[in-house]
Amino acid sequence: MTNLKENNKNQIQFNLNQKIIEALIFSSSEPISYNDLKKTIVESDLLDEILTSLEDKYSASGINLNRINNTFAFRTSPEVSEYLNIEKIVPKPLSRAATETLAIIAYHQPITRSEIENIRGVSLSRGTLDILLELGWVQPGKRKLTPGNPLTWKTSNAFLDHFGLGDINELPGIDDLKNSGLLEKDKIIFSDEDIE
């Protein structure tokens, strides 16, 4: 009876030590060295037994315990790694031209290309609108009933969604922009007030 209790106690202690080593390896951002693991489990034979047990435990799962020189790390099983390629879109900041163009479209929509150029004071490169189209933030509007029937541009639902707006009327006004510090209060651009 005493041997059974002793065996149970040893098994419980072994399981606890195994969980500790498992957690240490799992939580380490880099492969962890055998010597670092020995700081927790001093007895080499016991540590070797735990590491072998962990290798066996994970050998048939989606992650494996790998020995890399004298370090240990959990890695994706080669059998499933090809299914885990994740494409991550890394957002690039908009150029100044694209930001200005987006703001002009948002505040003056529907607006033609030539009207955007008149407001900005420079010609609009084709790539600027292409970037905004690719992001899905602008879309073509109706053609203007003027000579040449130029195409107009307007913002899309994706624009509203990205900036957390319910509709275009929720865009901040001039006073809001000045109060938030985005426009200088003494600048008269966009202002309808008379200059004193």
Secondary structure, DSSP 8 states (H G I E B T S, - for coil): -HHHHHHHHHHHHHHHHHHHHHHHHHH-SS-EEHHHHHTT---HHHHHHHHHHHHHHHTTSSEEEEEETTEEEEEE-HHHHGGG-----------HHHHHHHHHHHHH-SEEHHHHHHHHTS---HHHHHHHHHHTSEEEEEE-SSTT--EEEEE-HHHHHHTT-SSGGGS--HHHHHHTTSS-TT--TT--S---
